[in-house]
Each structure stands twice: as structure tokens, then as C-alpha cells.
Amino acid sequence: MNFTVLLARLAAQILLGIAVFLWGAIAVLDPARGDARWVIGLGAVLALAALLRLGRGGAWVPWAAAVGLVLPIGMLAHDNGGSPWLWALWALVAFATAGWVRNGHEVKQG
């Protein structure tokens, strides 16, 4: 494993770890979010699942990582008055993130 792959894998693990903690804390401790808490909690669960399976691979891992990182951000932006058109941007970001996890981290398919 070369140095850039090692740094990329470490960055993914750090981002997913922060996402699990942050999204989980918001989902559990912020009653002002209302119905968005379920979506944010789902993001925390997906980020945790991707974090646990990142080294072992699986076709679903890049998508779980991407949705776990991006979906709660989109939900928070939507709740705070963001344009509905921003969901197109969040979808593109999730697609790019899934590609980054899949290709940059040599996640095994299957």
C-alpha cells in the first residue's frame, strides 16, 4: 500500500468517525430538528456501517459512506431554508464521494 492510499484511507476513516459522532449527537440530543432527526440518525448509522466495513469491502460500502456523509448535510441545509435545488448538488456530491471511496481506497467489490 503506497503512502497516498494510506492517507486517503485514513482521511475516509476520520471523516466517517466524525460523521458518526456528529450526526449521532444531533439525532439524539437536538429535539429542535423534529422529523429531520430520523434522517440524520440514518446518516449516522450508514456512516458507522461504512466505517466498520471500509477495509473489508463490499459493493454497498462506497454508497453507504457517501449517503452517510452527505444526506444529513443536505437535510440540515433544507431545514435551515436552503433551496430545494440544492438536493441536485447533494446528489452530485454523494456520487463523487462514492467514487472517491471506491477508487481511491481500493475497496474490494463483493
CORUR-V801332 format. One record per backbone hydrogen bond with DSSP energy under -0.5 kcal/mol. NH is the residue of the N-H (numbers start at 1). CO is the residue of the C=O. If there is no record, write none. Layout:
# CORUR-V801332
nh/co
NH/CO
NH/CO
This chain:
# CORUR-V801332
nh/co
6/2
7/3
8/4
9/5
10/6
11/7
12/8
13/9
14/10
15/11
16/12
17/13
18/14
19/15
20/16
21/17
22/18
23/19
24/19
24/20
25/21
26/22
27/23
28/24
29/25
30/26
31/29
33/30
34/31
36/33
37/34
38/35
39/35
40/36
41/37
42/38
43/39
44/40
45/41
46/42
47/43
48/44
49/45
50/46
51/47
52/48
53/49
54/50
54/51
57/53
58/108
61/58
62/58
64/60
65/61
66/62
67/63
68/64
69/65
70/66
71/67
74/70
75/71
76/72
77/73
78/74
79/75
80/76
81/78
82/77
86/83
87/84
88/85
89/85
90/86
91/87
92/88
93/89
94/90
95/91
96/92
97/93
98/94
99/95
100/96
101/97
102/98
103/99
104/99
104/100
105/101
106/103
107/101
107/102
